[in-house]
Amino acid sequence: MQPANGIHAMNLVLYLLTVLIWGTTWIAITFQLGVVPAPVSIALRFWLAASVMFGLLLVMRKPLWPPRAAWRYLLAQGVALFCCNFLCFYYASKWVPSGLVAVVFSTAPLWNAINGRLFLGRPIRRQVMLGALLGLSGIALLFLPQMQGHWHDSGMLLGLGLALLGTLCFSCGNLLSSRMQALGLTPWMTNAWAMLIGATILGAGALALGMPFALEPSTRYVGALLYLAIPGSVVGFTAYLLLVGRIGPDRAAYSTVMFPVVALTVSTVFEGYHWTPLAFTGLALVLAGNLLAFLPLGAKPAATAATAASAQPQPDARKVA
């Protein structure tokens, strides 16, 4: 067995950054709801984040212009990861407590496995299916106390559906990032362009619908915008997608297992989320389901396509045809 080295230490740092930053962004999203329309808030967030990313590329003297073969992936990632994904989560947060939205998001590893099977031909292990059943059962228990007396509340049901759809879009963005990193492109470049594409699509749609672009001049809103744009987007997405490239989308998605613990703790403080025995049981099932689905049982997991690709010499991003 090889001793721990710098590569393993860096994976741990990326993992912890992702968990701590993204585990707290859910509550920051709720701070932006209200005066400014959600598409405008998201567009402003990613225009600001993309500007910082391009500035970092210039400072680091990294390539700015992606190869022609990457544009279709960048467009798809911009739509899936930085447009539809966040539209779903922002609107879901209007009706569902932020901690519970994070719980739904923690099913991302399951969607990654399913999408990996559909689009990349990766086999789905039996323990993944068992984990999926446990996770979905846990989500049902977590939502049960919230739904008591609200079974006819279309907003709560719509919020749950949007959170699930947003998680599916996030999973698609994972696979696209894995594909581009296999081409030799770094998340620094791909994030910058995909954020710009997603924000521009949202901004154009908001203008077409006549939505106002005026900022809410409150410390709460502006602080949330800056936190979501810089730590939440620049640092969080770069750390996560670097992890995707280093260990593959399935294993990188382990980090989402811990989001509910952080997010529900924050929701308890800021939103008055009330813990019940059912909620504790549900959270335990969600965590157990995700761990069962993706932690190896007695054998090393098979190398992912991204991991295998990273073991090969990578082509210069500027030379990819």
C-alpha positions as CSV (number, residue, x, y, z in Angstrom):
1,M,0.0,0.0,0.0
2,Q,1.3,3.4,-1.0
3,P,1.8,5.9,1.8
4,A,-0.3,9.1,1.8
5,N,1.3,11.7,-0.5
6,G,0.7,15.3,-1.7
7,I,-2.0,14.1,-4.2
8,H,-4.1,12.5,-1.4
9,A,-3.6,15.6,0.8
10,M,-4.8,17.8,-2.0
11,N,-7.9,15.6,-2.6
12,L,-8.7,16.0,1.1
13,V,-8.3,19.8,1.0
14,L,-10.6,20.0,-2.1
15,Y,-13.1,17.7,-0.4
16,L,-13.3,19.8,2.8
17,L,-13.4,23.1,0.8
18,T,-16.4,21.8,-1.1
19,V,-18.3,20.5,1.9
20,L,-17.8,23.7,4.1
21,I,-18.5,26.2,1.3
22,W,-21.4,24.5,-0.4
23,G,-22.9,23.3,2.8
24,T,-23.4,27.0,3.7
25,T,-24.4,28.4,0.3
26,W,-28.0,27.1,0.7
27,I,-28.8,29.6,3.4
28,A,-27.2,32.4,1.4
29,I,-29.5,31.6,-1.5
30,T,-32.5,32.3,0.7
31,F,-31.0,35.7,1.6
32,Q,-31.3,36.7,-2.1
33,L,-35.0,35.7,-2.4
34,G,-37.6,38.5,-2.4
35,V,-37.0,41.8,-4.2
36,V,-34.7,40.8,-7.0
37,P,-36.0,38.2,-9.4
38,A,-34.2,34.8,-9.1
39,P,-32.9,34.8,-12.8
40,V,-31.4,38.3,-12.2
41,S,-29.7,37.3,-9.0
42,I,-28.2,34.2,-10.6
43,A,-27.0,36.1,-13.6
44,L,-25.3,38.7,-11.5
45,R,-23.7,36.0,-9.3
46,F,-22.2,34.2,-12.3
47,W,-21.2,37.4,-14.2
48,L,-19.3,38.4,-11.2
49,A,-17.8,34.9,-10.7
50,A,-16.8,34.6,-14.4
51,S,-15.1,38.0,-14.2
52,V,-13.0,36.9,-11.3
53,M,-12.2,33.6,-13.0
54,F,-11.0,35.3,-16.2
55,G,-8.9,37.7,-14.1
56,L,-7.3,34.7,-12.3
57,L,-6.6,33.1,-15.7
58,L,-4.8,36.3,-16.8
59,V,-2.8,36.5,-13.6
60,M,-1.8,32.8,-13.8
61,R,-1.0,33.2,-17.5
62,K,-3.3,30.3,-18.4
63,P,-4.9,29.8,-21.8
64,L,-8.1,31.9,-22.1
65,W,-9.6,30.6,-25.4
66,P,-11.0,27.0,-25.5
67,P,-10.5,24.8,-28.5
68,R,-13.3,24.4,-31.0
69,A,-14.1,20.9,-29.9
70,A,-14.9,22.1,-26.4
71,W,-17.6,24.7,-27.3
72,R,-20.5,22.2,-27.4
73,Y,-19.6,20.9,-24.0
74,L,-19.2,24.4,-22.6
75,L,-22.6,25.4,-23.9
76,A,-24.2,22.3,-22.5
77,Q,-22.4,22.8,-19.1
78,G,-23.4,26.5,-19.0
79,V,-27.1,25.6,-19.5
80,A,-27.2,22.6,-17.2
81,L,-24.8,23.6,-14.4
82,F,-25.0,27.4,-14.3
83,C,-28.5,28.1,-15.6
84,C,-31.2,25.4,-15.1
85,N,-29.5,23.9,-12.0
86,F,-29.6,27.2,-10.1
87,L,-33.0,28.3,-11.4
88,C,-34.4,25.1,-9.9
89,F,-32.7,25.5,-6.6
90,Y,-33.5,29.3,-6.2
91,Y,-37.2,28.7,-6.8
92,A,-37.3,25.5,-4.7
93,S,-35.9,27.6,-1.8
94,K,-39.0,29.8,-1.9
95,W,-41.1,26.9,-0.6
96,V,-38.7,24.4,1.0
97,P,-36.3,25.1,3.9
98,S,-32.7,25.4,2.7
99,G,-31.5,22.4,4.7
100,L,-34.0,20.2,3.1
101,V,-33.1,21.4,-0.4
102,A,-29.5,20.3,0.5
103,V,-30.8,16.9,1.5
104,V,-32.4,16.4,-1.9
105,F,-29.1,17.6,-3.5
106,S,-27.2,14.9,-1.5
107,T,-28.8,12.4,-3.9
108,A,-26.4,13.7,-6.6
109,P,-24.1,10.6,-6.4
110,L,-27.1,8.4,-7.3
111,W,-27.9,10.5,-10.3
112,N,-24.2,10.4,-11.3
113,A,-24.3,6.6,-11.3
114,I,-27.5,6.5,-13.3
115,N,-26.3,9.1,-15.8
116,G,-22.9,7.3,-16.0
117,R,-24.8,4.2,-17.0
118,L,-27.0,5.9,-19.6
119,F,-24.4,8.1,-21.2
120,L,-21.0,6.4,-20.5
121,G,-22.0,2.7,-20.2
122,R,-20.7,2.3,-16.7
123,P,-22.3,-0.5,-14.7
124,I,-24.5,0.3,-11.7
125,R,-23.6,-1.9,-8.7
126,R,-26.3,-3.6,-6.7
127,Q,-25.3,-1.6,-3.6
128,V,-26.1,1.6,-5.6
129,M,-29.7,0.6,-6.0
130,L,-29.9,-0.3,-2.3
131,G,-28.4,3.0,-1.4
132,A,-30.9,4.8,-3.7
133,L,-33.8,3.1,-1.9
134,L,-32.4,4.1,1.5
135,G,-31.7,7.7,0.4
136,L,-35.2,8.2,-1.0
137,S,-36.8,6.7,2.1
138,G,-34.7,9.1,4.2
139,I,-35.9,12.1,2.1
140,A,-39.5,11.0,2.6
141,L,-39.0,10.9,6.4
142,L,-37.3,14.3,6.4
143,F,-40.1,15.9,4.4
144,L,-42.9,14.1,6.3
145,P,-43.0,16.5,9.3
146,Q,-42.9,19.5,6.9
147,M,-45.7,18.1,4.8
148,Q,-48.1,17.4,7.8
149,G,-51.1,19.7,7.1
150,H,-49.5,20.7,3.7
151,W,-50.3,17.7,1.5
152,H,-52.4,20.0,-0.7
153,D,-49.7,22.7,-0.7
154,S,-48.7,22.9,-4.3
155,G,-45.7,25.1,-3.5
156,M,-44.1,22.6,-1.2
157,L,-44.6,19.8,-3.8
158,L,-43.3,22.0,-6.6
159,G,-40.3,22.9,-4.5
160,L,-39.4,19.3,-4.0
161,G,-39.8,18.5,-7.7
162,L,-37.6,21.5,-8.6
163,A,-34.9,20.4,-6.1
164,L,-34.8,17.0,-7.7
165,L,-34.7,18.5,-11.2
166,G,-31.9,20.8,-10.2
167,T,-29.9,17.8,-8.8
168,L,-30.3,16.0,-12.1
169,C,-29.0,19.1,-14.0
170,F,-26.0,19.3,-11.6
171,S,-25.2,15.6,-12.3
172,C,-25.2,16.3,-16.1
173,G,-22.8,19.2,-15.5
174,N,-20.5,16.8,-13.6
175,L,-20.3,14.4,-16.5
176,L,-19.6,17.3,-18.9
177,S,-16.8,18.6,-16.8
178,S,-15.3,15.1,-16.5
179,R,-15.4,14.9,-20.3
180,M,-13.7,18.2,-20.8
181,Q,-11.0,17.5,-18.3
182,A,-10.3,14.2,-20.2
183,L,-9.7,16.5,-23.2
184,G,-7.0,18.3,-21.2
185,L,-9.0,21.4,-20.3
186,T,-8.9,22.7,-16.7
187,P,-11.9,23.7,-14.6
188,W,-10.4,27.2,-14.4
189,M,-11.0,27.8,-18.1
190,T,-14.2,25.7,-18.5
191,N,-15.9,27.2,-15.4
192,A,-15.1,30.8,-16.6
193,W,-16.8,30.3,-20.0
194,A,-19.6,28.1,-18.7
195,M,-20.5,30.6,-16.0
196,L,-20.4,33.4,-18.6
197,I,-22.7,31.4,-20.9
198,G,-25.1,30.4,-18.2
199,A,-25.3,34.0,-16.8
200,T,-25.8,35.5,-20.3
201,I,-28.6,33.1,-21.1
202,L,-30.3,34.0,-17.8
203,G,-29.7,37.7,-18.3
204,A,-31.2,37.7,-21.8
205,G,-34.2,35.7,-20.6
206,A,-34.8,38.1,-17.7
207,L,-34.6,41.1,-20.1
208,A,-37.0,39.5,-22.5
209,L,-39.5,38.9,-19.6
210,G,-39.1,42.5,-18.5
211,M,-37.5,41.7,-15.1
212,P,-35.8,44.7,-13.4
213,F,-32.0,44.5,-12.9
214,A,-31.9,46.9,-9.9
215,L,-29.8,45.5,-7.0
216,E,-31.4,45.3,-3.5
217,P,-29.3,47.8,-1.5
218,S,-29.2,45.8,1.7
219,T,-26.2,44.3,3.5
220,R,-28.0,41.0,3.6
221,Y,-28.5,40.8,-0.2
222,V,-25.1,42.2,-1.3
223,G,-23.3,40.1,1.3
224,A,-25.0,37.0,0.0
225,L,-24.2,37.9,-3.6
226,L,-20.5,38.3,-2.9
227,Y,-20.4,35.1,-0.8
228,L,-22.2,33.1,-3.5
229,A,-20.1,34.6,-6.3
230,I,-16.6,34.3,-4.8
231,P,-16.4,31.5,-2.2
232,G,-19.5,29.7,-3.4
233,S,-18.8,29.8,-7.2
234,V,-15.2,30.6,-7.9
235,V,-13.7,28.6,-5.0
236,G,-16.5,26.0,-4.5
237,F,-17.0,25.0,-8.1
238,T,-13.3,25.0,-9.0
239,A,-12.5,22.9,-5.9
240,Y,-15.3,20.4,-6.7
241,L,-14.6,20.1,-10.4
242,L,-10.9,19.7,-9.8
243,L,-11.9,16.9,-7.5
244,V,-14.0,15.4,-10.3
245,G,-11.0,15.5,-12.6
246,R,-8.7,13.9,-10.0
247,I,-10.9,11.1,-8.7
248,G,-13.9,11.0,-11.1
249,P,-17.5,12.3,-10.8
250,D,-18.8,9.3,-8.8
251,R,-16.3,9.5,-6.0
252,A,-16.2,13.3,-6.0
253,A,-19.9,13.3,-5.3
254,Y,-19.2,11.7,-1.9
255,S,-18.9,15.4,-0.7
256,T,-22.6,15.9,-1.2
257,V,-23.3,13.3,1.5
258,M,-22.1,15.8,4.1
259,F,-24.0,18.8,2.8
260,P,-27.2,18.1,4.7
261,V,-25.3,17.9,8.0
262,V,-23.9,21.4,7.5
263,A,-27.0,22.9,5.8
264,L,-29.5,21.6,8.3
265,T,-27.4,22.9,11.1
266,V,-27.3,26.3,9.5
267,S,-31.1,26.1,8.8
268,T,-31.7,25.3,12.4
269,V,-30.0,28.6,13.4
270,F,-31.4,30.9,10.7
271,E,-34.7,29.4,9.7
272,G,-35.8,27.7,12.9
273,Y,-35.8,24.3,11.3
274,H,-37.3,21.9,13.9
275,W,-35.7,18.5,14.5
276,T,-38.0,15.5,15.1
277,P,-37.2,11.8,15.6
278,L,-38.4,11.3,12.1
279,A,-36.0,14.0,10.8
280,F,-33.1,12.4,12.6
281,T,-34.0,9.0,11.2
282,G,-34.4,10.4,7.7
283,L,-31.0,12.1,7.8
284,A,-29.4,8.9,9.0
285,L,-31.0,7.0,6.1
286,V,-29.9,9.6,3.5
287,L,-26.3,9.4,4.8
288,A,-26.3,5.6,5.0
289,G,-27.8,5.3,1.5
290,N,-25.2,7.5,-0.1
291,L,-22.3,5.8,1.8
292,L,-23.6,2.4,0.9
293,A,-24.0,3.3,-2.8
294,F,-20.5,4.7,-3.2
295,L,-18.1,3.4,-0.6
296,P,-16.3,0.3,-1.8
297,L,-17.3,-2.9,0.0
298,G,-14.2,-5.1,0.3
299,A,-12.7,-4.1,-3.0
300,K,-11.3,-1.1,-4.7
301,P,-13.8,0.7,-6.9
302,A,-13.1,0.5,-10.6
303,A,-11.2,3.4,-12.1
304,T,-13.5,6.0,-13.7
305,A,-13.1,7.2,-17.2
306,A,-11.8,10.6,-15.9
307,T,-9.3,8.9,-13.6
308,A,-8.0,6.6,-16.3
309,A,-7.7,9.6,-18.7
310,S,-5.8,11.6,-16.1
311,A,-3.2,8.7,-15.9
312,Q,-2.4,9.3,-19.5
313,P,-0.4,12.3,-20.8
314,Q,-2.9,15.1,-21.4
315,P,-2.8,17.1,-24.6
316,D,-2.3,20.8,-24.5
317,A,-5.7,22.5,-24.3
318,R,-4.7,24.8,-27.1
319,K,-4.0,21.9,-29.4
320,V,-7.2,19.9,-29.0
321,A,-8.9,19.8,-32.3
